[in-house]
Amino acid sequence: ATADRATREDIAAKLFRNNGRIIVHGFHRPNLRLGVAEKSNWKAQLSAFLEDKTGQSGIVYCLSRKYTEEVATYLNDKGISALPYHAGLDTEVRIANQDLFNRDEADIIVATIAFGMGIDKSNVRFVIHADLPRSVEGYYQETGRAGRDGLHADCLLLYSTGDISKIRYHIDRMKKKGERERAERNLQRIVTL
Protein backbone atom coordinates (compact mmCIF):
# COMPACT_ATOMS: atom_id res chain seq x y z
CA ALA A 1 0.00 0.00 0.00
CA THR A 2 2.82 2.44 0.79
CA ALA A 3 5.94 0.65 -0.40
CA ASP A 4 8.85 2.76 -1.62
CA ARG A 5 10.51 2.08 -4.99
CA ALA A 6 13.16 -0.29 -3.59
CA THR A 7 10.49 -2.32 -1.77
CA ARG A 8 8.25 -2.50 -4.86
CA GLU A 9 11.18 -3.69 -6.98
CA ASP A 10 12.14 -6.28 -4.35
CA ILE A 11 8.57 -7.61 -4.23
CA ALA A 12 8.39 -7.78 -8.05
CA ALA A 13 11.70 -9.65 -8.20
CA LYS A 14 10.93 -12.16 -5.46
CA LEU A 15 7.25 -12.84 -6.06
CA PHE A 16 6.93 -12.33 -9.80
CA ARG A 17 10.51 -12.85 -11.06
CA ASN A 18 10.34 -9.30 -12.47
CA ASN A 19 7.49 -10.31 -14.80
CA GLY A 20 4.74 -8.46 -12.95
CA ARG A 21 3.53 -4.93 -13.61
CA ILE A 22 4.01 -2.35 -10.91
CA ILE A 23 1.09 0.05 -10.59
CA VAL A 24 1.45 3.03 -8.29
CA HIS A 25 -1.64 4.96 -7.24
CA GLY A 26 -1.92 8.16 -5.21
CA PHE A 27 -2.51 8.35 -1.48
CA HIS A 28 -4.93 11.29 -1.43
CA ARG A 29 -7.44 10.88 1.39
CA PRO A 30 -9.60 14.03 1.50
CA ASN A 31 -11.25 12.96 4.78
CA LEU A 32 -7.95 13.15 6.69
CA ARG A 33 -6.84 16.44 8.19
CA LEU A 34 -3.09 16.45 8.75
CA GLY A 35 -1.34 18.63 11.31
CA VAL A 36 2.32 19.02 12.21
CA ALA A 37 3.74 20.77 15.27
CA GLU A 38 7.11 21.02 16.94
CA LYS A 39 7.06 19.06 20.18
CA SER A 40 7.45 21.47 23.06
CA ASN A 41 5.35 20.02 25.88
CA TRP A 42 3.97 16.70 24.64
CA LYS A 43 1.62 16.24 27.58
CA ALA A 44 -0.07 19.61 27.04
CA GLN A 45 -0.10 19.09 23.26
CA LEU A 46 -1.67 15.64 23.57
CA SER A 47 -4.25 16.88 26.08
CA ALA A 48 -5.21 19.81 23.85
CA PHE A 49 -5.53 17.59 20.76
CA LEU A 50 -7.66 15.03 22.61
CA GLU A 51 -9.87 17.59 24.35
CA ASP A 52 -12.78 17.20 21.90
CA LYS A 53 -12.21 13.51 21.15
CA THR A 54 -13.65 11.88 24.28
CA GLY A 55 -14.82 8.35 23.55
CA GLN A 56 -13.32 8.35 20.04
CA SER A 57 -11.02 5.64 18.79
CA GLY A 58 -7.41 6.57 18.07
CA ILE A 59 -3.81 5.44 17.76
CA VAL A 60 -0.74 7.14 19.22
CA TYR A 61 2.58 6.05 17.67
CA CYS A 62 5.84 6.33 19.63
CA LEU A 63 9.43 5.44 18.71
CA SER A 64 10.29 3.50 21.87
CA ARG A 65 8.72 0.97 24.19
CA LYS A 66 9.51 3.17 27.17
CA TYR A 67 7.78 6.20 25.67
CA THR A 68 4.80 4.03 24.67
CA GLU A 69 4.36 3.01 28.30
CA GLU A 70 4.85 6.60 29.52
CA VAL A 71 2.24 8.00 27.14
CA ALA A 72 -0.29 5.24 27.94
CA THR A 73 0.19 5.83 31.68
CA TYR A 74 -0.22 9.59 31.25
CA LEU A 75 -3.46 9.17 29.27
CA ASN A 76 -4.90 6.72 31.80
CA ASP A 77 -3.99 9.10 34.63
CA LYS A 78 -6.00 11.77 32.76
CA GLY A 79 -9.02 9.42 32.67
CA ILE A 80 -8.56 8.41 29.01
CA SER A 81 -8.77 4.67 28.29
CA ALA A 82 -5.41 3.83 26.67
CA LEU A 83 -3.49 0.58 26.28
CA PRO A 84 0.18 0.06 25.34
CA TYR A 85 1.29 -2.13 22.44
CA HIS A 86 4.92 -2.96 21.73
CA ALA A 87 7.19 -5.93 21.11
CA GLY A 88 8.38 -5.96 24.74
CA LEU A 89 4.97 -6.99 26.06
CA ASP A 90 4.05 -10.64 26.51
CA THR A 91 2.30 -11.98 23.42
CA GLU A 92 -0.90 -12.60 25.39
CA VAL A 93 -0.95 -8.99 26.64
CA ARG A 94 -0.37 -7.61 23.13
CA ILE A 95 -3.18 -9.76 21.71
CA ALA A 96 -5.54 -8.84 24.55
CA ASN A 97 -4.79 -5.11 24.18
CA GLN A 98 -5.33 -5.24 20.41
CA ASP A 99 -8.61 -7.14 20.87
CA LEU A 100 -9.88 -4.63 23.46
CA PHE A 101 -9.05 -1.78 21.09
CA ASN A 102 -10.66 -3.52 18.10
CA ARG A 103 -13.84 -4.13 20.14
CA ASP A 104 -13.96 -0.45 21.23
CA GLU A 105 -13.38 -1.43 24.88
CA ALA A 106 -10.35 0.86 24.95
CA ASP A 107 -10.36 4.21 23.18
CA ILE A 108 -6.67 4.52 22.40
CA ILE A 109 -3.83 2.17 21.60
CA VAL A 110 -0.38 3.65 22.24
CA ALA A 111 2.06 1.73 20.11
CA THR A 112 5.39 1.38 18.43
CA ILE A 113 5.48 0.41 14.77
CA ALA A 114 4.92 -3.18 15.97
CA PHE A 115 1.20 -2.32 15.83
CA GLY A 116 -0.86 -2.04 12.72
CA MET A 117 -0.14 -4.78 10.24
CA GLY A 118 -3.47 -6.25 9.23
CA ILE A 119 -5.46 -3.73 11.28
CA ASP A 120 -8.62 -2.69 9.45
CA LYS A 121 -10.58 -0.84 12.12
CA SER A 122 -12.89 1.50 10.26
CA ASN A 123 -13.77 3.94 13.06
CA VAL A 124 -10.29 5.26 13.97
CA ARG A 125 -10.95 9.00 14.29
CA PHE A 126 -7.36 10.11 14.89
CA VAL A 127 -3.73 9.08 14.63
CA ILE A 128 -1.03 10.89 16.57
CA HIS A 129 2.67 10.48 15.93
CA ALA A 130 4.21 11.47 19.27
CA ASP A 131 7.63 11.18 17.59
CA LEU A 132 8.93 11.69 14.08
CA PRO A 133 8.17 8.59 11.97
CA ARG A 134 11.13 6.67 10.53
CA SER A 135 10.00 7.14 6.93
CA VAL A 136 7.50 8.95 4.74
CA GLU A 137 6.02 5.58 3.73
CA GLY A 138 5.60 4.61 7.38
CA TYR A 139 3.87 7.92 8.05
CA TYR A 140 1.46 7.41 5.12
CA GLN A 141 0.70 3.87 6.20
CA GLU A 142 0.14 4.75 9.85
CA THR A 143 -2.00 7.85 9.18
CA GLY A 144 -3.93 5.78 6.64
CA ARG A 145 -5.36 3.75 9.51
CA ALA A 146 -7.56 6.74 10.38
CA GLY A 147 -10.91 7.39 8.73
CA ARG A 148 -11.20 4.17 6.77
CA ASP A 149 -14.97 4.54 7.00
CA GLY A 150 -14.71 7.68 4.87
CA LEU A 151 -15.64 9.99 7.75
CA HIS A 152 -13.49 12.89 8.91
CA ALA A 153 -10.37 11.98 10.91
CA ASP A 154 -7.49 14.03 12.35
CA CYS A 155 -3.79 13.22 12.24
CA LEU A 156 -1.14 15.03 14.26
CA LEU A 157 2.62 14.68 13.97
CA LEU A 158 4.71 16.03 16.86
CA TYR A 159 8.43 16.23 16.13
CA SER A 160 11.66 17.39 17.72
CA THR A 161 15.32 17.32 16.76
CA GLY A 162 15.80 14.74 19.52
CA ASP A 163 13.66 12.33 17.48
CA ILE A 164 16.31 12.35 14.74
CA SER A 165 18.94 11.27 17.27
CA LYS A 166 16.69 8.44 18.49
CA ILE A 167 16.17 7.18 14.94
CA ARG A 168 19.90 7.44 14.15
CA TYR A 169 20.65 5.43 17.29
CA HIS A 170 18.53 2.58 15.89
CA ILE A 171 20.05 2.94 12.42
CA ASP A 172 23.57 2.65 13.84
CA ARG A 173 22.65 -0.70 15.41
CA MET A 174 21.43 -2.25 12.16
CA LYS A 175 23.64 -5.15 11.17
CA LYS A 176 23.32 -5.01 7.37
CA LYS A 177 24.95 -2.12 5.55
CA GLY A 178 22.15 -1.99 2.94
CA GLU A 179 19.51 -1.71 5.66
CA ARG A 180 21.43 1.10 7.37
CA GLU A 181 21.79 3.02 4.09
CA ARG A 182 18.10 2.62 3.27
CA ALA A 183 17.04 3.68 6.77
CA GLU A 184 19.31 6.75 6.54
CA ARG A 185 17.78 7.70 3.16
CA ASN A 186 14.30 7.30 4.64
CA LEU A 187 15.25 9.52 7.56
CA GLN A 188 16.69 12.19 5.24
CA ARG A 189 13.49 12.18 3.15
CA ILE A 190 11.19 12.69 6.13
CA VAL A 191 13.43 15.35 7.70
CA THR A 192 13.52 17.41 4.50
CA LEU A 193 9.72 17.47 4.01
Secondary structure, DSSP 4 states (H G I P E B T S, - for coil): ----HHHHHHHHHHHHTT-SPP-------TTEEEEEEE-S-HHHHHHHHHTT-TT-EEEEE-SSHHHHHHHHHHHHHTT--EEEE-TTS-HHHHHHHHHHHHTTSSSEEEE-TTS-TT---TTEEEEEESS--S-HHHHHHHHTTS-TTSS-EEEEEEE-HHHHHHHHHHHHT-SSHHHHHHHHHHHHHHHH-
